[in-house]
Amino acid sequence: MTTTSHHPHAHSKLGKLKLALILTALGMIIEFIGGFLSNSLALISDAGHMLTHLFALGMSYFAILLALRPASKKHTYGFYRAEVLAAFINGIVLIFVSGYIVYQAVLRFINPEEIKIYEMLFVALFGLLINGTSIFLLTRTGVSDLNIRSAILHELGDLISSIAVFIGALFIFYTRNYLIDSILSFIICILIVIWSVRLLIESSHILLESTPRHLDIDELVKQVKSEIPRIHEMHHVHVWTIATSMYALTAHVVIDDCKLSNADEILKKINDVVKNRFNIEHTNIQFECLIKKP
């Protein structure tokens, strides 16, 4: 997920993402209902898997939507952190949901229950069609944007999960081995937990205002000093993530005593370096004069 406030096709992408969201939500609801009606834990698990990706699509949509809103005096960085907070809460909820499904799957291992095969097959096939349609819509938007690319990857994950459930339903149809349903539930729950843990780690990292994982502050300072020789020292450097792929930096920069216009030129060069090299668009630089010893 990335912010795309300056993208000329943001509204078009919003439309495609919104339609994909609606289709995924529809597929999730039908799989939940179908899972209860057919007594299939695999379908309920797949619906839970769709819920994780529905949330990912929602965050992509949310990121673009919020990027179109201007910052205010009360929210000087805009409203981007809302998506991070929601991601953290979602990750916790999904882990508990997975735990409950695993508990039910264990009970099914001990006492296998009959599954209504035709209903399971029909709902699994419907899930396949929904995911395929969503992927088709998103690929027509283009895959150059990271938001859209992320959404497509999540839909592909749902598609693979739906294929597994459909194949599992076929196996159950021919073998009448209902344990396959529980095994599929375990596998899908593992996928949900993996995705949820990653979501929790990533969102916690942002909420704690940690340095972005891909960024080395020593390397940043070295790069800035090498490209701008007029800088003698750079310290008190802090870099953090405002929201996904949206970074901010504060630093003290030591330069020779000079005119304000010269300092402004150095500031522009610093901003160019950190933006082009490290994708940091929000900076707050404080200059300090080099004290020369007599």
N, C-alpha and C positions, 0 to 999 in steps of 0.2 A: 504494500500500500504506500503510495506516495501522494503528495499534494500536487495539484495541478491548477493552481490559481490563474496561471497565465496561458493555459492551453485554449486555443481558439475553438476547439471542438468539445469543450467540457460539457455543454448542455446535451450534445448528441450522445456522449458517453453515459451521461446520467440516465437518459432515456433507455439505452440498451441495458444498463445495469439494473434499472428499476424493473424492466420486463423479466430479466433473469432472476431477480429477487422474487418476483411474484410467482414465477414458474417453480422455482425451488421450494418456496413456501407451500405452494399447492401440492407438490410432490411429497414433501415432508408430512403434511397433514394427512394425505391419503395413505401414505405408508404407515403412519401411526394407527390410523383407524383400521386399515387393512390388516396390520399386525395383530391387533386385538381381536378382530373378527375371525381371522384365520388361525389364531393362537400361535403365531410365528414370532419367536423372539428375534430371529434374524431380520425380519422386516422392521421390527421396533428398533433394533440396533442400527439398521441402515437409516431409519428416520432420524435417529440421534446423530448419526454421522452427517446426514444432510443438514441437521441443525447447526453443527459446527461450521460447515461451509456456508450455510445461510448467513451466519454471523460474519464470516469473512467477507462475503459479498456485501453485506450491510456496511462493514467498516470501509470498504472501497468506495461505496456509494456515499457514505457519511463524510469521508475524507474530501472527496470532490465537492460535495455540497457545502461543507464548512469552508473550503478554500475560496468559495465564491463570496463568502460573507466578509465584510470588512471588520477589522479589529475595532474595539470600542475603548473608551477611557477605563472601563472596569475590566475589560478583557483585552489587554494590550497586545497579546500574542494571538488573539482570536479564540476560537472554541475547539482547537484541535485536541486538547487533552481529554475531552469528553470521550473520544473513541478509545483512548488508552485505558481509562477507568472502566469503561464498559467491557473491554477485552479482559481485564483482570477478573471482574465479577463473573463473566461468562466462562472463563477457564475453570474457576472453582466449582460452579454449578455443573458443568459438564463432567467433571471428575466424579462428583457424587452420583450423577445420572448413570455413568458407566459402572460404578460400583454396584448400584441397584440391579442393573441388567446382568452383570456377572453373577450376582447372588441368585437371581432367578434362573440363570443358565445352569448353575451348580445343582439347584433343585431339580431341574429337568434331566440332568445326568442321572441323578438318583432315581427319579420317577419320571421316565419319558412320557410325554403327553402327545396325543394325536393332533395332527395339524391338518387343516383343510387345504389340501394341495392346490386345487383349482383357483381358490381365492388368492393363495400365496403367489402362484404363477402369474395371475392377471396383474396383481399390484406390483410385483417385481418388474414385469414388462412395462407397466406404466411409468415406473421410476426411471427405467432405461430411456424411454421416449422423452421424458421431461429433461433429463440431464443432457441428452443428445441435442435437443432443441436449444437449451441454454448455451451450450458450447458453440453451436452454429451462430447464434445471435451475437455472442461476444467476439468470435473470430471475424465477423463482418465489420466490427468496429475497428479492428486492427490490433496487433499485438506489440506495437512499439512502446505503448504506455505501460509502466510497471503495475499500475492499478489493474488494468484490464488483464495483463499477463497473469497476475496473481489470482484474479477471479477465475480465469480459464483453468489454471492448475487445480484449483479447488473443485471446479466442476468435473474435471477429469478424474479426480479422486473419487467423487461421488459416482461417476459413471462406472469406474472399475468395481466399486463396492456393489452397485446395483447388478452388474454382470455376475459377480460372485454369488449374490443372493439368488439370481435367476437360475444359474447353473446348479446351485444347491437345491433349489426347488425341484428341478428336473431329476436330480439324483434321488430326492425323497420320493418323487412320483413313481420312479421305476423300482426303487429298492424298499420303500416304506420304512427306511431307517431314519427315525425322527431325531436321532442324536446329531445328525448333520446340522440341524437347525441350531442346536446349542453350540456346536463347534464354530459355526459362522458368527454367532453372537460374540463369542470370545475374541475372535480375530478382529471383528469390527470395533469392539470395545477397546482393544489394544491400540488401534489406529486413533480412536477418539482421545484416549489418554495421552498418547504421544503428542498429538496436535495440541491438546489442552495444556500440557506441561510446558511445551514450547511457548505457547501463548502467555502463560503465567510468568515465565522467565523473562520474556521480551517486555511485557508490560511492566513488570516489577523493575526491570532495569531502567525503563524510561521514567517511571514514577519516582524512583530514587535519584533521578538526575545524574546517573552514572555517565562516564565518558562512553560515547558510541563504540561498540565492539570493534568496528572496522578501522578506528582512528587511533593513531599513536601520537600523543601530544609532543613527545620529543622530536618525532619526525616532522610534525607540523611546524614547530619552532625552527628547526633546521632548514626546512624548505623556505619559510618566510625570510629568514636572515640571508639565505644564499641568493634569493631573487631580489632582495632589497638591501644592498650593502650599507645604506645609510642607517640601518637599525643596528645598534650596538648590543642590545639585550632585549629579551622578551620573557617576562615572568608573570607570576600570578595568573597563569593561563587556565581557564575553565571552559570546558566544552560539554554540552549536554544536549539531550534530545527533547525537543518540544513535543513533537508527535512523530509518527513514522516518517523517516527520511526528511525531517525538518529539524535542522540543527542550529544551535546558538553558541556564540563564543564571547568571552570577556578576557581582556589581557591588559597588562601594563607594558608599554613599549618605550625603551630608552633610546633617545635620539639626541643629536647635537642641538644646542640652542639655535633656533631658526625662526623665520617669519611664519606667521599663521598660514599663509598661502602655501609655503613649502611643506608644512606639517599636513595640510589638507591633501596635498599630492601624495605624500607617503601613505596616508590613510586610505586613499583610493587604491593604491597599489596593494596594500595589505588585504583589502576587501576582495580585490580581483584574484589574488593568490588563493585565499581560503575558499572562495566560491568555486573557482575553476579546478582546484586540486582536491578539495575536501568536501565540496558541496555544502558549505556553510554560508547561509545567506544573512543571518542575523548576527551582527557583531556590535560590541561596545568596547572601544579601544581608548585607554587612558595613556596619554603621552607623559614621559618624564624626561627632564633635561639631564644630559650627561654632565656630571660635576667634574671639571678638570682640576687636578691638583696643581698648585703653583710650583 
